[in-house]
């Protein structure tokens, strides 16, 4: 799992609004960094890392909710939650497939055949989850979620 990035400039001397802006900005940046190659089923940790990033961003947004314009905040948080749910649905088969592969490796060839049929079903579920994630990533891009999060941060940042 990717380690959470330190929040630049976060100290006890910052106002709640400034801390909220810095935290949400950092967590949003992490989220979009983890989106690179997330559809690659050969590296299941990418989905995991992006899912964790959505949970961190969501938590930060909820903690600092009073710092942001309500309507824009509500819409952005809803979209982060939808992305997290889609990543979760994509992640679940990954975990099950990895475990089945571990179990099958310890079985005889005949016994492993039954496990492999379950694995095939899970790979179909993984493919469907990947397609749903592809669509969600398209929606995230088209809805300008990144820009909307940046606008929330700018709105929360204290003036000069």
N, C-alpha and C positions, 0 to 999 in steps of 0.2 A: 504494500500500500504506500502510495506517495505521502511523504511527510508534509504536513501543513506548513506553508510558507510563513515566515515571521511577518508581522504587520509593520511596515516601515514607519518609524516615528511614533509608534504607540507607547505612550507613557501615561502615568497617572495625572500629568499636568494637562492633558488634552481635555477639551470639553467632550461631553457625551456625543454631540453632533459630529465633532471632528473625528472622534474615535469610530463612530458609526460609518462615516464616509470612508475612512482609511480601511476599515475592516471589510466592508462590502466590496470596495474596489479591489482589494487583494484577493478575496475569495472568488469574485467574478472573473478576474484574470486567470486564476488557477483553473476554473471550470473550462474556460475556452481553450486553454493550453492543453488540457486533457482530451479535447475533442479530436485532436489529430489522430487519424488512423483508428478511431474507435470502432469502426465497422469491421476491422480485421479479426475474424474469428480464430486466427492462429495465435493471437496474443490476448488471452482473456483478461489479463490484468489491466488493459487499457479501459475496458468497460468498468471494471471495479474502481479504478482510480477516478474516472469521471463521475461515477455514481457517488463516491465519497465526497468529491468536490461539490456536487449538488447539495448533499446533506450539510456540508460546512457552510455553504452560501445561504441555504435556507435558514439555518440556525442563526447566522449573523443577521440576516434580514429581520427575522422575528424579534431578536433581542433589541435591535435598533429601529424598529418600526416607527416609533414616534418622530424620528428624524426626517422622515421622507413624506412627500406629498401623497396623501391617502390613495387617490384613484390610481395613480401611476404605480405606486407600491403594490397595491392589491393585484393589479394585472401582471406585474413582473413576478411576484411571488407565485401566483397561480401557474405561470408558465414554467418557473423553476420546479415546482412540484410535479407538473405533468412530465417534464423531462426526467426527473428522478424516478417517477413511476415507470416510464418507458425503459429507462436503463435497468431498473430492477427486474422487469419482465425479461429483458435480454440477458441479464446476469444469471438468473436462476438456472437455466439449462446448462450454462457453462460449468457451474459448480457441480451439478449432478453428473455431467459427462466426465469431468475430471475424476470424480469419485468412482464411477463405474469402470473407467479405464484402469484405475488402481486395483479395484477388486478383480477385474478380468485377468489382470497380469498374474494374479496369485492362483488362478483356477486352471483346471485341465482344459484342453482345447474344446472338448465337448461341452463342458459346463460354461465355458466362456461364451459359447455361441448364443445362449439365452441372454446373457448380459449384452452382447453386441446388438441383439434385436431391440432391446430397450434403448441402447445408445443411439440406434438409428432413429427411433421415435423422438428422442431428445434433440438430435441434430436437426430434425424437421422443425421442432419447436424453436430451436436456436435460430434457424433461418427465418422463420416468421417473425421472431423478436427482432432480428437484425433489420428486416424490411420495415417494421414499425419504427425502429430507431432511425433508420434512414429518412423516413417521412417526418419524424419529429424534428430531426436536425434541419430538414428543409424548412419546416414551420418556424423553428427558432431563427433561422437566417432571414426568412421572409418577414417575420414579425419584428425584426430588428431588436431582439432581446438584448444583445450586447450593448447596443446604443442606448436602449432604454435603461439598462442598469447604470451605464455611464452618466446618463441624465439624472438619475436618482442620486448618485454620488455627488454630482455637481450641485444639485439642489440642497444637499445636506451640508456641503462644505461651508464653513463660516466665511464670511466676506473678509476683505483685507483688514 
